[in-house]
C-alpha cells in the first residue's frame, strides 16, 4: 500500500443522509486516511440504498487507488450529481475498498452515530 494511505475498519456505526433521508447505514465501514486529506468513510455496497443511485459517466483516476466510477443520488427534490464513488477494480494495495462506496461530503452528510 502506498505509504501515505491507511485503511482501517471502523468500530462505530455510520450513516449517510441526503435529501432528508438515510441512504446508507452500517457497522462495517472502512476509514481511509490518505496523506493530509480528510478521512473518507467507505460503506459496504450492501448497506447502501442502491435504488437511489444512478450510474454516471464521470470517472477519475488516482495513482494510488485506481479508477473511480461515480453515481448520482436521486432524491425527492433534486439529483446530487456524482455524489458517490467507488473503485470497482482498485489497485492491489487498496483492494479492501472493492465493493465499498464513498460519499461527497459537500453533498451528503456522513456521520458516526
Secondary structure as the mmCIF struct_conf table of DSSP 4:
data_model
#
loop_
_struct_conf.conf_type_id
_struct_conf.id
_struct_conf.beg_label_comp_id
_struct_conf.beg_label_asym_id
_struct_conf.beg_label_seq_id
_struct_conf.end_label_comp_id
_struct_conf.end_label_asym_id
_struct_conf.end_label_seq_id
TURN_TY1_P TURN_TY1_P1 UNK A 3 UNK A 4
STRN STRN1 UNK A 5 UNK A 9
BEND BEND1 UNK A 11 UNK A 12
STRN STRN2 UNK A 14 UNK A 18
TURN_TY1_P TURN_TY1_P2 UNK A 19 UNK A 20
STRN STRN3 UNK A 21 UNK A 26
BEND BEND2 UNK A 27 UNK A 27
STRN STRN4 UNK A 30 UNK A 34
TURN_TY1_P TURN_TY1_P3 UNK A 35 UNK A 36
BEND BEND3 UNK A 37 UNK A 37
HELX_LH_PP_P HELX_LH_PP_P1 UNK A 38 UNK A 39
STRN STRN5 UNK A 40 UNK A 44
HELX_RH_3T_P HELX_RH_3T_P1 UNK A 45 UNK A 47
STRN STRN6 UNK A 48 UNK A 48
HELX_RH_3T_P HELX_RH_3T_P2 UNK A 50 UNK A 52
STRN STRN7 UNK A 53 UNK A 62
TURN_TY1_P TURN_TY1_P4 UNK A 63 UNK A 65
STRN STRN8 UNK A 66 UNK A 74
BEND BEND4 UNK A 76 UNK A 77
STRN STRN9 UNK A 79 UNK A 86
TURN_TY1_P TURN_TY1_P5 UNK A 88 UNK A 89
HELX_RH_3T_P HELX_RH_3T_P3 UNK A 92 UNK A 97
TURN_TY1_P TURN_TY1_P6 UNK A 98 UNK A 99
STRN STRN10 UNK A 100 UNK A 103
TURN_TY1_P TURN_TY1_P7 UNK A 105 UNK A 107
BEND BEND5 UNK A 108 UNK A 108
STRN STRN11 UNK A 109 UNK A 112
#
